[in-house]
Amino acid sequence: MVSESYVPQIDCRTTVCYQRSMVLTASKLRENIYRILDRVAETGVPVEIVRGRKRLKIVPADEPAASKVARLKARPKALVGNPQRLVHMDWSKEWKP
């Protein structure tokens, strides 16, 4: 699948034409995964992959991704009261395995 703004560029390693912001199908990505990843790493040009109705993007990451804990949203009103009270609460009457 090719977008309307097609500007051919020849990749000498695969002799396949790509446009400046590459848009590929998942099948084309599978055929040339390592070459495409190398090209993104070298040039910094992102690659879009069309899979069904979704578009995915491979972009170079200049800095390491944040940990899952760092990405959590603060929810100050999620727990009302003293959290220590929950830890020491007796749940044996409620627990029915």
C-alpha positions as CSV (number, residue, x, y, z in Angstrom):
1,M,0.0,0.0,0.0
2,V,1.4,3.4,-1.0
3,S,0.3,6.8,0.1
4,E,-0.7,9.5,-2.4
5,S,2.5,11.5,-1.8
6,Y,4.7,9.0,-3.5
7,V,8.3,10.2,-4.1
8,P,10.4,7.3,-5.3
9,Q,13.8,6.7,-3.7
10,I,15.9,3.7,-4.7
11,D,17.3,1.6,-1.9
12,C,20.4,0.0,-3.5
13,R,20.4,-2.9,-1.1
14,T,17.0,-4.2,-2.1
15,T,16.3,-2.3,-5.3
16,V,12.8,-1.5,-4.0
17,C,11.2,1.9,-4.4
18,Y,10.1,3.6,-1.2
19,Q,8.7,7.0,-0.6
20,R,10.3,9.5,1.8
21,S,8.1,8.6,4.7
22,M,7.9,4.9,4.0
23,V,4.4,3.3,4.1
24,L,4.6,-0.5,3.9
25,T,2.3,-3.4,4.3
26,A,3.1,-6.0,7.0
27,S,4.1,-8.4,4.3
28,K,6.7,-6.0,2.9
29,L,8.0,-5.4,6.4
30,R,8.4,-9.1,7.0
31,E,10.3,-9.5,3.7
32,N,12.9,-6.8,4.6
33,I,12.6,-6.4,8.4
34,Y,16.4,-6.1,9.1
35,R,17.1,-3.8,6.2
36,I,14.2,-1.5,7.1
37,L,15.2,-1.4,10.7
38,D,18.8,-0.6,9.7
39,R,17.5,2.2,7.4
40,V,15.4,3.8,10.2
41,A,18.3,3.6,12.6
42,E,20.7,5.2,10.0
43,T,18.5,7.9,8.5
44,G,16.0,8.6,11.3
45,V,13.1,8.5,8.8
46,P,10.1,6.7,10.4
47,V,8.4,3.8,8.7
48,E,4.6,3.4,8.7
49,I,3.2,-0.1,8.5
50,V,-0.4,-0.6,7.4
51,R,-2.0,-3.7,9.0
52,G,-5.7,-4.0,8.3
53,R,-7.3,-0.6,9.2
54,K,-4.5,0.3,11.6
55,R,-1.3,2.2,10.9
56,L,1.7,1.5,13.0
57,K,5.0,3.5,13.1
58,I,8.6,2.5,13.6
59,V,10.6,5.4,14.8
60,P,14.1,5.7,16.3
61,A,14.1,6.1,20.0
62,D,16.7,8.7,21.0
63,E,16.2,8.1,24.7
64,P,15.3,5.0,26.6
65,A,11.6,4.4,27.2
66,A,10.2,5.2,30.6
67,S,9.5,2.3,32.9
68,K,5.9,1.2,33.3
69,V,5.9,2.6,36.9
70,A,7.1,6.0,35.7
71,R,4.2,6.1,33.1
72,L,1.5,5.5,35.7
73,K,-0.9,8.4,36.2
74,A,-1.3,9.8,39.6
75,R,-4.7,9.2,41.0
76,P,-4.8,10.9,44.4
77,K,-8.5,10.3,45.0
78,A,-8.5,6.6,44.2
79,L,-8.0,5.6,47.8
80,V,-9.7,7.7,50.5
81,G,-8.4,7.1,53.9
82,N,-5.3,5.7,55.5
83,P,-3.7,2.9,53.4
84,Q,-2.1,1.3,56.4
85,R,-5.6,0.6,57.7
86,L,-6.3,-1.5,54.7
87,V,-3.1,-3.5,55.2
88,H,-4.0,-4.4,58.8
89,M,-7.7,-5.0,58.2
90,D,-9.1,-8.5,59.0
91,W,-10.6,-9.9,55.8
92,S,-11.2,-13.5,57.1
93,K,-15.0,-13.0,57.4
94,E,-15.2,-11.7,53.8
95,W,-12.8,-14.3,52.3
96,K,-14.6,-17.3,50.8
97,P,-12.3,-19.4,48.6
